[in-house]
Amino acid sequence: MAKAMILAAGQGTRVRPLTKNVPKPMVPILGKPVLEYLIEHLARFGVKEIMINVAFNHHKIEDYFRDGHRWGVEIGYSYEGVRDHGEIVPKALGSAGGMRRIQDFGGFFDQTTLVICGDALIDLDIRAALDEHRHKKALASVVTLEVPREQVQNYGVVVTDANGRVKSFQEKPSPAAAKSTLASTGIYIFEPEAIDLIPPGREFDIGSELFPLLVAEERPFYAQTRFFNWIDIGRLTDYWAVLQRVLRGEIAQMDMPGTEIRPGVWVGLNTSIEWDSVQVVGPVYIGSGVRIDPGVSVIGPTWIGHGSHLRAGSRVERSILFEYTRVGEGQRFSEKILSPQYCVDRSGETLYVGDDRTELRWGDARA
C-alpha cells in the first residue's frame, strides 16, 4: 500500500517541562504515548513498514516500541547525532534532511511514502489520501485543513490554484495578509523522486526548503483538503485542551481504559477510595493503585494517573495528574497538569515542588 516515516527527532521545547525527560511523541494521552496512537492508525490502514527518525531521549522511543511486532508492523530507527568532544550528542537533521539520510543509507523510500509528525493525534482516512495523491500523479502532496481566518497566524498556510496545485506558502501570516486559510497539518505524501531533490549531508526542512523547491521547479505538487481530526500538541496549552476533549469522548477511537463503575467514571485495578465520603463527577479516570481519602472532590474532565494519592479534603478539577502524584491535604488544583515534580497551569506557567512563590502543596506519592 505505502510506507511511512514518522518525524520524532525534535526537542519539544514548547511543551516543557512535559518533555524534560521524554521525547515529545512519548507524552501520554489516556496513559498511552501519542506515537502509539499514530502507529496503531497506520497499522489499521495496512501501512506496515515504518521508519522513525530519533535524536533527543531516543532510547525512550526505541525501548518502548522496539521492532513494532506488538502492533503488527515493522519499525526501524534512524538516530541523528554527532560526536562532540568524545561524546555522542543528539543533533536533528531537519525533517527533510533526516529522510535523505535514511534514503542514502539503505534506500528505504522506494515507493509512495506517508510522512507524519510524531506529536499529533489524527484520524485521517489514509487510503483516500493516497488514492487522491496517485490519481493526480503527484510527486508530493500536503494534507491541509481549513482554519478560521483569525487563526491563520498559528499555522503554515498553503496557497493553491483552482486545481489544488501548490503555488506558494506563508508562514504564520496575519489574518489580513493571509492569501489562504488552508493550514498545513504536517502530513505529507512523497514519491521517491521527491526525496532525491533533498541535498545530502546537511540539515534541510520539508516546509521551508523542500516545498519551495518543488514549487520553483514546477513539479506536480498538490494540496489535499480533508475533513478529519488533527490535534497538534504544539504547546502546553494544547496538551491540556487535548486531554479535556479526549476525556469528554470527542475523539474517535480513543476509548477510556479501566471499568466504568458509574456513568462517566472509569476506575483501574486495586484502588482505595472512600466512595461514601468523596465527590466524583465525571468524566473522570482513576488509575490503578490510586488512593482517595475521605472528603476529596474530583470534578471532570480529570485524569488521575496510577499510584497517585489525593489526601483528605483536597479538590482536583479539570486537571491531569501524572502517575504517582500526591495532592496535599485540603489543597485545591483547578485546570492544572500535575506531576510529582511540577505543576503547569493552562497558560503554561510552571511551578516546581518547594517553590516559594506558591502555597500549593503536592509531591511524589511513592515517598
Summary of the structure (lengths in Angstrom):
residues: 367
radius of gyration: 22.3
end to end distance: 50.6
largest distance: 69.9
contacts: 1242
relative contact order: 0.11
helix: 24%
strand: 34%
